[in-house]
Amino acid sequence: MRAIGQNSFGGPDVLKIVEVPRPAPGPAEVLVRVCAAGVNPTDWWHRATGGLAGDVPIRLGWDVSGVVEATGPGVTLFGPGDEVFGMPRQPAPAGTYAEYVVSPARHLAAKPPVLSHVQAAALPLAALTAWQALVDTADVRPGQRVLIHAAAGGVGHLAVQIANARGAHVIGTARTANHDFVRGLGADEVIDYTHTDFTTAARDVDVVIDTIGGDYGPRSLKTLRPGGIVVSLASPAEAHLADRARALGLRSTFMITEADQAGLKEIASLAASHRLRVRIDTVLPLEQAAKAHEIGEMGRTAGKIVLTVSG
């Protein structure tokens, strides 16, 4: 089968089409014929550094939407022909930039019929990140004030909608060109971070979702009311904020997204009821994975990048 592989770490040009054996599902696993694969910032981080994937050769990709081709022993949830989507094995390597991928059955959920495979492939990692940050980690409740950085981005635009669905008052940071888009997702306030210091514009916040890192975490502490929390998604280096936050009567935590069928089902339900929609910025064929990474690393996408694999 065709897949995207790399034999060295570096820029997008290390990504090449390779021929590899088609995998077979083991116990409690399914073989998925990949229709589309989402592209995420963690992909280019792993491409450049190895990240959690270890040494080369490695194969990238965690988001997948496709059709079950075969099942391994003991699988009762899915059968051949079922349309599924999910995020296999995260944070371990999955290799969804390929014509076929093997996944634990319970790392997948039924694809909502209202979504195309491109739309479904764009959701798992970004939407689960937003869900696990807002719901599982911060326990966002109705009436709370939630500040979401990079609210037009892949995780951000989904986090705005999930927070809105939870009944929160949502504040997003985004460039002026994206303000109408972010408001259309359900944001109550939008701050242009290029012209306005968000620490003066957003106050008495209960939850901050930091998708950027750097100085955004420490600065975000200034926006919180007592007991508020910053959930950092950018880098383990942000873990040092916990002590600083605690001294101020605040909370801060770093979160890594995990494979999560229960969360996927919640996301599928929101999508099926039209309360969660994913914006697709760019769609490219599998062969142009390097170009997809080039576009993503520019940091100017609004929504998600997706690779198409099969019809």
Phi and psi in degrees as GROMACS dihedral restraints (atoms count N, CA, C in turn):
[ dihedral_restraints ]
;  ai    aj    ak    al  type     phi  dphi    fc
    3     4     5     6     1   -85.9    20    10
    4     5     6     7     1   144.4    20    10
    6     7     8     9     1  -153.2    20    10
    7     8     9    10     1   166.5    20    10
    9    10    11    12     1   -98.4    20    10
   10    11    12    13     1   124.3    20    10
   12    13    14    15     1  -130.2    20    10
   13    14    15    16     1   171.8    20    10
   15    16    17    18     1  -147.3    20    10
   16    17    18    19     1   141.9    20    10
   18    19    20    21     1  -110.8    20    10
   19    20    21    22     1     3.7    20    10
   21    22    23    24     1  -153.9    20    10
   22    23    24    25     1   162.2    20    10
   24    25    26    27     1   -93.1    20    10
   25    26    27    28     1   147.2    20    10
   27    28    29    30     1   160.7    20    10
   28    29    30    31     1  -150.5    20    10
   30    31    32    33     1   -75.5    20    10
   31    32    33    34     1  -178.8    20    10
   33    34    35    36     1   -55.5    20    10
   34    35    36    37     1   -26.4    20    10
   36    37    38    39     1   -67.2    20    10
   37    38    39    40     1   -11.1    20    10
   39    40    41    42     1   -75.9    20    10
   40    41    42    43     1   -13.4    20    10
   42    43    44    45     1   -80.7    20    10
   43    44    45    46     1   124.9    20    10
   45    46    47    48     1  -135.6    20    10
   46    47    48    49     1   151.8    20    10
   48    49    50    51     1   -71.2    20    10
   49    50    51    52     1   130.3    20    10
   51    52    53    54     1  -129.2    20    10
   52    53    54    55     1   156.9    20    10
   54    55    56    57     1  -103.2    20    10
   55    56    57    58     1   123.5    20    10
   57    58    59    60     1  -134.0    20    10
   58    59    60    61     1   157.8    20    10
   60    61    62    63     1   -63.1    20    10
   61    62    63    64     1   143.7    20    10
   63    64    65    66     1   -70.0    20    10
   64    65    66    67     1   129.2    20    10
   66    67    68    69     1   -74.0    20    10
   67    68    69    70     1   162.2    20    10
   69    70    71    72     1  -118.8    20    10
   70    71    72    73     1   139.7    20    10
   72    73    74    75     1   -72.2    20    10
   73    74    75    76     1   139.2    20    10
   75    76    77    78     1   -95.7    20    10
   76    77    78    79     1  -167.7    20    10
   78    79    80    81     1   -56.1    20    10
   79    80    81    82     1   134.3    20    10
   81    82    83    84     1    64.4    20    10
   82    83    84    85     1    20.5    20    10
   84    85    86    87     1  -119.9    20    10
   85    86    87    88     1   160.1    20    10
   87    88    89    90     1  -128.1    20    10
   88    89    90    91     1   149.3    20    10
   90    91    92    93     1   -95.7    20    10
   91    92    93    94     1   124.4    20    10
   93    94    95    96     1  -111.1    20    10
   94    95    96    97     1   127.9    20    10
   96    97    98    99     1   -79.4    20    10
   97    98    99   100     1   115.9    20    10
   99   100   101   102     1   -76.9    20    10
  100   101   102   103     1   124.9    20    10
  102   103   104   105     1   -95.6    20    10
  103   104   105   106     1   -36.0    20    10
  105   106   107   108     1  -154.4    20    10
  106   107   108   109     1   151.0    20    10
  108   109   110   111     1  -133.4    20    10
  109   110   111   112     1   128.5    20    10
  111   112   113   114     1   -75.9    20    10
  112   113   114   115     1   153.4    20    10
  114   115   116   117     1  -116.4    20    10
  115   116   117   118     1   132.5    20    10
  117   118   119   120     1  -134.3    20    10
  118   119   120   121     1   158.8    20    10
  120   121   122   123     1   -54.7    20    10
  121   122   123   124     1   -33.4    20    10
  123   124   125   126     1   -62.7    20    10
  124   125   126   127     1   -25.8    20    10
  126   127   128   129     1   -65.3    20    10
  127   128   129   130     1   -47.6    20    10
  129   130   131   132     1   -75.1    20    10
  130   131   132   133     1   -24.0    20    10
  132   133   134   135     1   -65.2    20    10
  133   134   135   136     1   -45.4    20    10
  135   136   137   138     1   -65.6    20    10
  136   137   138   139     1   -38.9    20    10
  138   139   140   141     1   -59.5    20    10
  139   140   141   142     1   -40.1    20    10
  141   142   143   144     1   -82.7    20    10
  142   143   144   145     1   -31.7    20    10
  144   145   146   147     1  -122.4    20    10
  145   146   147   148     1   -16.2    20    10
  147   148   149   150     1    91.6    20    10
  148   149   150   151     1   -33.0    20    10
  150   151   152   153     1    48.3    20    10
  151   152   153   154     1  -126.6    20    10
  153   154   155   156     1   -91.4    20    10
  154   155   156   157     1     0.7    20    10
  156   157   158   159     1   -85.8    20    10
  157   158   159   160     1   -13.3    20    10
  159   160   161   162     1    86.2    20    10
  160   161   162   163     1  -158.1    20    10
  162   163   164   165     1   -81.5    20    10
  163   164   165   166     1   159.4    20    10
  165   166   167   168     1   -70.6    20    10
  166   167   168   169     1   157.4    20    10
  168   169   170   171     1   -75.5    20    10
  169   170   171   172     1   144.5    20    10
  171   172   173   174     1  -131.5    20    10
  172   173   174   175     1   161.2    20    10
  174   175   176   177     1  -127.8    20    10
  175   176   177   178     1   133.9    20    10
  177   178   179   180     1   -94.4    20    10
  178   179   180   181     1   171.3    20    10
  180   181   182   183     1   106.5    20    10
  181   182   183   184     1   130.8    20    10
  183   184   185   186     1  -122.1    20    10
  184   185   186   187     1   -37.7    20    10
  186   187   188   189     1   -73.4    20    10
  187   188   189   190     1   136.4    20    10
  189   190   191   192     1  -148.2    20    10
  190   191   192   193     1   145.4    20    10
  192   193   194   195     1  -137.2    20    10
  193   194   195   196     1   134.4    20    10
  195   196   197   198     1  -173.7    20    10
  196   197   198   199     1  -158.8    20    10
  198   199   200   201     1  -123.4    20    10
  199   200   201   202     1   132.8    20    10
  201   202   203   204     1   -64.8    20    10
  202   203   204   205     1   124.2    20    10
  204   205   206   207     1   -95.6    20    10
  205   206   207   208     1   -38.7    20    10
  207   208   209   210     1  -158.4    20    10
  208   209   210   211     1   158.7    20    10
  210   211   212   213     1  -123.3    20    10
  211   212   213   214     1   148.5    20    10
  213   214   215   216     1   -87.6    20    10
  214   215   216   217     1   175.5    20    10
  216   217   218   219     1   -57.9    20    10
  217   218   219   220     1   136.7    20    10
  219   220   221   222     1    89.6    20    10
  220   221   222   223     1    -1.7    20    10
  222   223   224   225     1   -81.2    20    10
  223   224   225   226     1   125.3    20    10
  225   226   227   228     1  -118.2    20    10
  226   227   228   229     1   -11.9    20    10
  228   229   230   231     1   -82.7    20    10
  229   230   231   232     1   -33.4    20    10
  231   232   233   234     1  -133.3    20    10
  232   233   234   235     1   158.4    20    10
  234   235   236   237     1  -137.5    20    10
  235   236   237   238     1   168.7    20    10
  237   238   239   240     1   -54.0    20    10
  238   239   240   241     1   135.1    20    10
  240   241   242   243     1    96.9    20    10
  241   242   243   244     1   -14.4    20    10
  243   244   245   246     1   -71.7    20    10
  244   245   246   247     1   137.7    20    10
  246   247   248   249     1   -90.1    20    10
  247   248   249   250     1   127.8    20    10
  249   250   251   252     1  -135.1    20    10
  250   251   252   253     1   161.4    20    10
  252   253   254   255     1  -144.9    20    10
  253   254   255   256     1   158.6    20    10
  255   256   257   258     1   169.6    20    10
  256   257   258   259     1  -165.6    20    10
  258   259   260   261     1  -137.5    20    10
  259   260   261   262     1    76.5    20    10
  261   262   263   264     1   -60.3    20    10
  262   263   264   265     1   133.5    20    10
  264   265   266   267     1    68.3    20    10
  265   266   267   268     1    -4.6    20    10
  267   268   269   270     1   -48.7    20    10
  268   269   270   271     1   129.1    20    10
  270   271   272   273     1   -93.7    20    10
  271   272   273   274     1     8.3    20    10
  273   274   275   276     1   -76.5    20    10
  274   275   276   277     1   159.0    20    10
  276   277   278   279     1   -60.3    20    10
  277   278   279   280     1   143.3    20    10
  279   280   281   282     1  -121.3    20    10
  280   281   282   283     1   -43.0    20    10
  282   283   284   285     1    75.8    20    10
  283   284   285   286     1    49.1    20    10
  285   286   287   288     1   -82.0    20    10
  286   287   288   289     1    -7.8    20    10
  288   289   290   291     1   -76.4    20    10
  289   290   291   292     1    72.2    20    10
  291   292   293   294     1  -164.7    20    10
  292   293   294   295     1   167.1    20    10
  294   295   296   297     1   -74.4    20    10
  295   296   297   298     1   -27.1    20    10
  297   298   299   300     1  -140.7    20    10
  298   299   300   301     1   150.3    20    10
  300   301   302   303     1  -144.5    20    10
  301   302   303   304     1   144.5    20    10
  303   304   305   306     1   -97.3    20    10
  304   305   306   307     1   134.8    20    10
  306   307   308   309     1  -136.6    20    10
  307   308   309   310     1   143.4    20    10
  309   310   311   312     1   -54.9    20    10
  310   311   312   313     1   134.9    20    10
  312   313   314   315     1   -57.2    20    10
  313   314   315   316     1   -35.8    20    10
  315   316   317   318     1   -87.3    20    10
  316   317   318   319     1    12.5    20    10
  318   319   320   321     1   -98.6    20    10
  319   320   321   322     1     6.7    20    10
  321   322   323   324     1  -124.7    20    10
  322   323   324   325     1   162.8    20    10
  324   325   326   327     1  -139.8    20    10
  325   326   327   328     1   163.4    20    10
  327   328   329   330     1   -65.2    20    10
  328   329   330   331     1   132.8    20    10
  330   331   332   333     1   -71.3    20    10
  331   332   333   334     1   127.9    20    10
  333   334   335   336     1   -61.3    20    10
  334   335   336   337     1   133.1    20    10
  336   337   338   339     1   -58.8    20    10
  337   338   339   340     1   -24.5    20    10
  339   340   341   342     1   -72.5    20    10
  340   341   342   343     1   -12.3    20    10
  342   343   344   345     1  -103.2    20    10
  343   344   345   346     1   139.1    20    10
  345   346   347   348     1   -74.3    20    10
  346   347   348   349     1   168.2    20    10
  348   349   350   351     1   -64.7    20    10
  349   350   351   352     1   -34.7    20    10
  351   352   353   354     1   -63.1    20    10
  352   353   354   355     1   -46.2    20    10
  354   355   356   357     1   -63.7    20    10
  355   356   357   358     1   -43.8    20    10
  357   358   359   360     1   -66.1    20    10
  358   359   360   361     1   -37.5    20    10
  360   361   362   363     1   -67.8    20    10
  361   362   363   364     1   -23.1    20    10
  363   364   365   366     1   -78.9    20    10
  364   365   366   367     1   -13.6    20    10
  366   367   368   369     1   -89.2    20    10
  367   368   369   370     1   -46.1    20    10
  369   370   371   372     1   -52.4    20    10
  370   371   372   373     1   -60.8    20    10
  372   373   374   375     1   -67.2    20    10
  373   374   375   376     1   -45.5    20    10
  375   376   377   378     1   -66.4    20    10
  376   377   378   379     1   -45.3    20    10
  378   379   380   381     1   -70.5    20    10
  379   380   381   382     1   -39.1    20    10
  381   382   383   384     1   -66.4    20    10
  382   383   384   385     1   -35.9    20    10
  384   385   386   387     1   -60.3    20    10
  385   386   387   388     1   -47.7    20    10
  387   388   389   390     1   -63.7    20    10
  388   389   390   391     1   -44.0    20    10
  390   391   392   393     1   -62.9    20    10
  391   392   393   394     1   -48.8    20    10
  393   394   395   396     1   -67.5    20    10
  394   395   396   397     1   -31.2    20    10
  396   397   398   399     1   -72.1    20    10
  397   398   399   400     1   -48.3    20    10
  399   400   401   402     1   -78.2    20    10
  400   401   402   403     1   -43.8    20    10
  402   403   404   405     1   -94.0    20    10
  403   404   405   406     1   -56.0    20    10
  405   406   407   408     1   -74.0    20    10
  406   407   408   409     1   -36.7    20    10
  408   409   410   411     1   -92.8    20    10
  409   410   411   412     1   -51.0    20    10
  411   412   413   414     1   -92.2    20    10
  412   413   414   415     1   -16.5    20    10
  414   415   416   417     1    52.1    20    10
  415   416   417   418     1    54.2    20    10
  417   418   419   420     1   -61.8    20    10
  418   419   420   421     1   134.3    20    10
  420   421   422   423     1  -123.4    20    10
  421   422   423   424     1   162.0    20    10
  423   424   425   426     1   -55.2    20    10
  424   425   426   427     1   137.5    20    10
  426   427   428   429     1    88.6    20    10
  427   428   429   430     1   -13.8    20    10
  429   430   431   432     1   -72.8    20    10
  430   431   432   433     1   155.1    20    10
  432   433   434   435     1   -98.9    20    10
  433   434   435   436     1   123.5    20    10
  435   436   437   438     1  -121.2    20    10
  436   437   438   439     1   126.2    20    10
  438   439   440   441     1  -104.6    20    10
  439   440   441   442     1   123.4    20    10
  441   442   443   444     1  -118.2    20    10
  442   443   444   445     1   116.1    20    10
  444   445   446   447     1   -80.9    20    10
  445   446   447   448     1   148.7    20    10
  447   448   449   450     1    53.7    20    10
  448   449   450   451     1    54.6    20    10
  450   451   452   453     1   -69.5    20    10
  451   452   453   454     1   -12.6    20    10
  453   454   455   456     1   -96.1    20    10
  454   455   456   457     1    -4.2    20    10
  456   457   458   459     1   -79.2    20    10
  457   458   459   460     1  -177.0    20    10
  459   460   461   462     1   -58.0    20    10
  460   461   462   463     1   -53.9    20    10
  462   463   464   465     1   -74.8    20    10
  463   464   465   466     1   -42.8    20    10
  465   466   467   468     1   -59.1    20    10
  466   467   468   469     1   -45.3    20    10
  468   469   470   471     1   -69.7    20    10
  469   470   471   472     1   -24.6    20    10
  471   472   473   474     1   -80.9    20    10
  472   473   474   475     1   -36.0    20    10
  474   475   476   477     1   -63.4    20    10
  475   476   477   478     1   -38.6    20    10
  477   478   479   480     1   -56.4    20    10
  478   479   480   481     1   -45.9    20    10
  480   481   482   483     1   -70.3    20    10
  481   482   483   484     1   -38.6    20    10
  483   484   485   486     1   -68.1    20    10
  484   485   486   487     1   -42.9    20    10
  486   487   488   489     1   -62.3    20    10
  487   488   489   490     1   -40.6    20    10
  489   490   491   492     1   -62.6    20    10
  490   491   492   493     1   -42.0    20    10
  492   493   494   495     1   -65.1    20    10
  493   494   495   496     1   -24.9    20    10
  495   496   497   498     1   -84.0    20    10
  496   497   498   499     1    -1.2    20    10
  498   499   500   501     1    86.0    20    10
  499   500   501   502     1    17.1    20    10
  501   502   503   504     1   -83.8    20    10
  502   503   504   505     1   159.8    20    10
  504   505   506   507     1   -88.0    20    10
  505   506   507   508     1   115.6    20    10
  507   508   509   510     1  -105.1    20    10
  508   509   510   511     1   128.9    20    10
  510   511   512   513     1  -117.3    20    10
  511   512   513   514     1   127.7    20    10
  513   514   515   516     1  -119.6    20    10
  514   515   516   517     1   149.6    20    10
  516   517   518   519     1  -105.0    20    10
  517   518   519   520     1   134.7    20    10
  519   520   521   522     1  -167.2    20    10
  520   521   522   523     1   159.3    20    10
  522   523   524   525     1   -65.8    20    10
  523   524   525   526     1   153.1    20    10
  525   526   527   528     1   -54.6    20    10
  526   527   528   529     1   -36.5    20    10
  528   529   530   531     1   -60.9    20    10
  529   530   531   532     1   -22.7    20    10
  531   532   533   534     1  -102.6    20    10
  532   533   534   535     1     4.9    20    10
  534   535   536   537     1   -63.9    20    10
  535   536   537   538     1   -43.5    20    10
  537   538   539   540     1   -62.9    20    10
  538   539   540   541     1   -40.3    20    10
  540   541   542   543     1   -60.0    20    10
  541   542   543   544     1   -48.3    20    10
  543   544   545   546     1   -67.2    20    10
  544   545   546   547     1   -39.9    20    10
  546   547   548   549     1   -63.8    20    10
  547   548   549   550     1   -36.3    20    10
  549   550   551   552     1   -65.7    20    10
  550   551   552   553     1   -19.9    20    10
  552   553   554   555     1   -82.4    20    10
  553   554   555   556     1   -14.3    20    10
  555   556   557   558     1   120.7    20    10
  556   557   558   559     1     6.2    20    10
  558   559   560   561     1   -68.8    20    10
  559   560   561   562     1   137.9    20    10
  561   562   563   564     1   -85.6    20    10
  562   563   564   565     1   -30.8    20    10
  564   565   566   567     1  -138.8    20    10
  565   566   567   568     1   146.2    20    10
  567   568   569   570     1  -133.0    20    10
  568   569   570   571     1   132.7    20    10
  570   571   572   573     1  -114.4    20    10
  571   572   573   574     1   127.8    20    10
  573   574   575   576     1   -82.1    20    10
  574   575   576   577     1   102.9    20    10
  576   577   578   579     1   -67.7    20    10
  577   578   579   580     1   -14.7    20    10
  579   580   581   582     1   -79.9    20    10
  580   581   582   583     1   -17.0    20    10
  582   583   584   585     1  -120.9    20    10
  583   584   585   586     1   -20.1    20    10
  585   586   587   588     1  -127.2    20    10
  586   587   588   589     1   136.0    20    10
  588   589   590   591     1   -74.8    20    10
  589   590   591   592     1   112.4    20    10
  591   592   593   594     1   -63.3    20    10
  592   593   594   595     1   -21.5    20    10
  594   595   596   597     1   -70.6    20    10
  595   596   597   598     1   -19.8    20    10
  597   598   599   600     1   -96.1    20    10
  598   599   600   601     1   -22.9    20    10
  600   601   602   603     1   -90.4    20    10
  601   602   603   604     1   -24.6    20    10
  603   604   605   606     1  -115.2    20    10
  604   605   606   607     1   119.8    20    10
  606   607   608   609     1  -132.5    20    10
  607   608   609   610     1   162.1    20    10
  609   610   611   612     1    53.2    20    10
  610   611   612   613     1    43.6    20    10
  612   613   614   615     1   -87.0    20    10
  613   614   615   616     1   141.3    20    10
  615   616   617   618     1   -90.6    20    10
  616   617   618   619     1   -37.4    20    10
  618   619   620   621     1  -139.1    20    10
  619   620   621   622     1   131.7    20    10
  621   622   623   624     1  -116.4    20    10
  622   623   624   625     1   130.0    20    10
  624   625   626   627     1  -105.0    20    10
  625   626   627   628     1   110.6    20    10
  627   628   629   630     1  -101.9    20    10
  628   629   630   631     1   105.7    20    10
  630   631   632   633     1   -97.8    20    10
  631   632   633   634     1     3.5    20    10
  633   634   635   636     1  -108.1    20    10
  634   635   636   637     1   -46.4    20    10
  636   637   638   639     1    86.5    20    10
  637   638   639   640     1  -158.2    20    10
  639   640   641   642     1    63.2    20    10
  640   641   642   643     1  -129.4    20    10
  642   643   644   645     1   -86.2    20    10
  643   644   645   646     1     0.4    20    10
  645   646   647   648     1   -66.1    20    10
  646   647   648   649     1   -35.4    20    10
  648   649   650   651     1   -63.5    20    10
  649   650   651   652     1   -57.4    20    10
  651   652   653   654     1   -57.5    20    10
  652   653   654   655     1   -41.2    20    10
  654   655   656   657     1   -65.8    20    10
  655   656   657   658     1   -35.5    20    10
  657   658   659   660     1   -66.0    20    10
  658   659   660   661     1   -26.2    20    10
  660   661   662   663     1   -57.6    20    10
  661   662   663   664     1   -30.6    20    10
  663   664   665   666     1   -67.8    20    10
  664   665   666   667     1   -19.8    20    10
  666   667   668   669     1   -88.4    20    10
  667   668   669   670     1   -12.8    20    10
  669   670   671   672     1   -82.4    20    10
  670   671   672   673     1   147.3    20    10
  672   673   674   675     1   -86.5    20    10
  673   674   675   676     1   164.4    20    10
  675   676   677   678     1   -51.9    20    10
  676   677   678   679     1   133.4    20    10
  678   679   680   681     1    86.2    20    10
  679   680   681   682     1    -5.1    20    10
  681   682   683   684     1   -68.8    20    10
  682   683   684   685     1   166.1    20    10
  684   685   686   687     1  -134.7    20    10
  685   686   687   688     1   140.4    20    10
  687   688   689   690     1  -103.3    20    10
  688   689   690   691     1   123.0    20    10
  690   691   692   693     1  -104.4    20    10
  691   692   693   694     1   112.2    20    10
  693   694   695   696     1   -95.0    20    10
  694   695   696   697     1   130.3    20    10
  696   697   698   699     1  -112.8    20    10
  697   698   699   700     1    -0.1    20    10
  699   700   701   702     1   -88.5    20    10
  700   701   702   703     1   -45.2    20    10
  702   703   704   705     1  -160.5    20    10
  703   704   705   706     1   142.5    20    10
  705   706   707   708     1   -58.1    20    10
  706   707   708   709     1   -21.6    20    10
  708   709   710   711     1   -61.4    20    10
  709   710   711   712     1   -21.6    20    10
  711   712   713   714     1   -71.6    20    10
  712   713   714   715     1    -8.1    20    10
  714   715   716   717     1   -61.3    20    10
  715   716   717   718     1   -24.2    20    10
  717   718   719   720     1   -65.2    20    10
  718   719   720   721     1   -16.9    20    10
  720   721   722   723     1   -67.6    20    10
  721   722   723   724     1   -21.7    20    10
  723   724   725   726     1   -57.4    20    10
  724   725   726   727     1   -45.9    20    10
  726   727   728   729     1   -66.2    20    10
  727   728   729   730     1   -42.7    20    10
  729   730   731   732     1   -62.6    20    10
  730   731   732   733     1   -42.6    20    10
  732   733   734   735     1   -65.1    20    10
  733   734   735   736     1   -43.1    20    10
  735   736   737   738     1   -59.8    20    10
  736   737   738   739     1   -38.1    20    10
  738   739   740   741     1   -65.5    20    10
  739   740   741   742     1   -21.5    20    10
  741   742   743   744     1   -99.7    20    10
  742   743   744   745     1     5.6    20    10
  744   745   746   747     1    77.0    20    10
  745   746   747   748     1    24.2    20    10
  747   748   749   750     1  -120.4    20    10
  748   749   750   751     1  -179.1    20    10
  750   751   752   753     1  -131.8    20    10
  751   752   753   754     1   149.3    20    10
  753   754   755   756     1  -149.1    20    10
  754   755   756   757     1   139.9    20    10
  756   757   758   759     1  -148.4    20    10
  757   758   759   760     1   149.0    20    10
  759   760   761   762     1   -99.5    20    10
  760   761   762   763     1   138.3    20    10
  762   763   764   765     1  -128.5    20    10
  763   764   765   766     1   135.5    20    10
  765   766   767   768     1  -109.3    20    10
  766   767   768   769     1   131.6    20    10
  768   769   770   771     1   -70.7    20    10
  769   770   771   772     1   139.4    20    10
  771   772   773   774     1  -119.6    20    10
  772   773   774   775     1   152.1    20    10
  774   775   776   777     1   -55.9    20    10
  775   776   777   778     1   136.7    20    10
  777   778   779   780     1  -161.5    20    10
  778   779   780   781     1    94.3    20    10
  780   781   782   783     1   -66.7    20    10
  781   782   783   784     1   -37.3    20    10
  783   784   785   786     1   -61.3    20    10
  784   785   786   787     1   -42.6    20    10
  786   787   788   789     1   -65.9    20    10
  787   788   789   790     1   -39.0    20    10
  789   790   791   792     1   -59.6    20    10
  790   791   792   793     1   -41.1    20    10
  792   793   794   795     1   -64.6    20    10
  793   794   795   796     1   -38.2    20    10
  795   796   797   798     1   -64.4    20    10
  796   797   798   799     1   -42.0    20    10
  798   799   800   801     1   -64.8    20    10
  799   800   801   802     1   -42.6    20    10
  801   802   803   804     1   -60.8    20    10
  802   803   804   805     1   -39.3    20    10
  804   805   806   807     1   -65.0    20    10
  805   806   807   808     1   -43.5    20    10
  807   808   809   810     1   -62.9    20    10
  808   809   810   811     1   -41.1    20    10
  810   811   812   813     1   -66.8    20    10
  811   812   813   814     1   -41.7    20    10
  813   814   815   816     1   -64.4    20    10
  814   815   816   817     1   -29.6    20    10
  816   817   818   819     1   -93.8    20    10
  817   818   819   820     1     9.4    20    10
  819   820   821   822     1    63.9    20    10
  820   821   822   823     1    24.0    20    10
  822   823   824   825     1   -95.2    20    10
  823   824   825   826     1    -5.1    20    10
  825   826   827   828     1  -140.0    20    10
  826   827   828   829     1   119.3    20    10
  828   829   830   831     1  -128.2    20    10
  829   830   831   832     1   142.6    20    10
  831   832   833   834     1  -103.0    20    10
  832   833   834   835     1   135.4    20    10
  834   835   836   837     1   -93.3    20    10
  835   836   837   838     1   126.9    20    10
  837   838   839   840     1   -98.0    20    10
  838   839   840   841     1   118.2    20    10
  840   841   842   843     1   -84.7    20    10
  841   842   843   844     1   -46.4    20    10
  843   844   845   846     1  -145.6    20    10
  844   845   846   847     1   136.7    20    10
  846   847   848   849     1  -123.2    20    10
  847   848   849   850     1   126.4    20    10
  849   850   851   852     1  -134.5    20    10
  850   851   852   853     1   155.2    20    10
  852   853   854   855     1   -72.2    20    10
  853   854   855   856     1   160.6    20    10
  855   856   857   858     1   -50.5    20    10
  856   857   858   859     1   -39.7    20    10
  858   859   860   861     1   -61.7    20    10
  859   860   861   862     1   -19.6    20    10
  861   862   863   864     1  -103.9    20    10
  862   863   864   865     1    33.5    20    10
  864   865   866   867     1   -58.6    20    10
  865   866   867   868     1   -38.3    20    10
  867   868   869   870     1   -61.9    20    10
  868   869   870   871     1   -41.4    20    10
  870   871   872   873     1   -64.9    20    10
  871   872   873   874     1   -38.4    20    10
  873   874   875   876     1   -58.8    20    10
  874   875   876   877     1   -41.3    20    10
  876   877   878   879     1   -67.6    20    10
  877   878   879   880     1   -39.9    20    10
  879   880   881   882     1   -59.1    20    10
  880   881   882   883     1   -45.3    20    10
  882   883   884   885     1   -63.9    20    10
  883   884   885   886     1   -45.8    20    10
  885   886   887   888     1   -62.7    20    10
  886   887   888   889     1   -40.1    20    10
  888   889   890   891     1   -72.8    20    10
  889   890   891   892     1   -11.3    20    10
  891   892   893   894     1   -70.6    20    10
  892   893   894   895     1   -21.0    20    10
  894   895   896   897     1    72.1    20    10
  895   896   897   898     1    24.7    20    10
  897   898   899   900     1  -120.5    20    10
  898   899   900   901     1    11.5    20    10
  900   901   902   903     1   -77.5    20    10
  901   902   903   904     1   145.6    20    10
  903   904   905   906     1  -112.2    20    10
  904   905   906   907     1   103.7    20    10
  906   907   908   909     1   102.8    20    10
  907   908   909   910     1  -147.7    20    10
  909   910   911   912     1  -117.5    20    10
  910   911   912   913     1   157.3    20    10
  912   913   914   915     1  -108.0    20    10
  913   914   915   916     1   136.4    20    10
  915   916   917   918     1  -134.4    20    10
  916   917   918   919     1   140.8    20    10
  918   919   920   921     1  -100.6    20    10
  919   920   921   922     1   132.3    20    10
  921   922   923   924     1   -94.1    20    10
  922   923   924   925     1   140.3    20    10
  924   925   926   927     1  -118.7    20    10
  925   926   927   928     1   -54.6    20    10
  927   928   929   930     1  -136.6    20    10
  928   929   930   931     1   166.7    20    10
